[in-house]
């Protein structure tokens, strides 16, 4: 039943988010402000303590500014956001599907549902899916980067997304809560859904400004 809820929520949310990213302008800006506000309430709900709460709010703001700059300051900002969000989505799907099918040893006590095989799927599926989609011009390649550089970029985005997921899971366990909220049926809160992306956006921003990759 929970899987059906997740699927239906995704069917509704994915086209909506794609439209907002492509639309840009004030529509996108208002959207990310709303998302940021909800995430701040959800982060506060975790009651992580004053120090961690403050650091978390600062980081969420940095993530907000990162996605704002990436979308509005690059000529292909909309396509770049779609690319990295797609990698994050395929990372989640790969971990979920591979973990459910092959099971195997647990990855960490922080997130008991995650398995080592699931982690492999989290790397494998976004790499395969991204290259397939790019072959048919559904997604953009990262401008002026070689095949090996693109492969490294996908791997790093997937890695950061998984680390972000584990970090939020750690704080949820500390607070003894399963989800940060219940705003999205089958997914929980906004922070539950974008936990990895919250870390990926600042990482991509840093990559852009340190010239690790040419966007």
C-alpha angles and dihedrals in degrees: 000000000000090000091054090051091050091049095048092046090051092049089056100038102044097060090042093052092045089053092049093049093048092044093053119165119088092337091064093040094052091046095055091045090054091047091048092051093050092047090052090054090047092048090050089051089062088066093210095168131270097282096047092041091055093046089048094053091049091049093048089052090050089050090050092051091046094056091043092054094042092052099041105032100049126072090222095033094126093052093045091053091049089050096052094040088052090052090051092048093049089047090057093044092047092051093046097046098041091044093051095045102040100022107180132148119352117255100215142342089237090074109018095189093062119094135191090245088049089055090053089052090049089061098036102049098051091048093051095039095047094052092047092050092046091050088062092041094248091127131028125247115235103267117260095355125128126238092260092049091051090050090052091048093053090047092050094047090050091047094050090046091053093046090050090051091053093047093054090044089054092055091045089055091048089053092042094234128131097209134019089228145334103242095116115054111237093005105062118217132358090258090053090056100043100031092120095040091054087067097036096060095057089043091054090046090054091048090053094050097043092048093236087139132018111237 
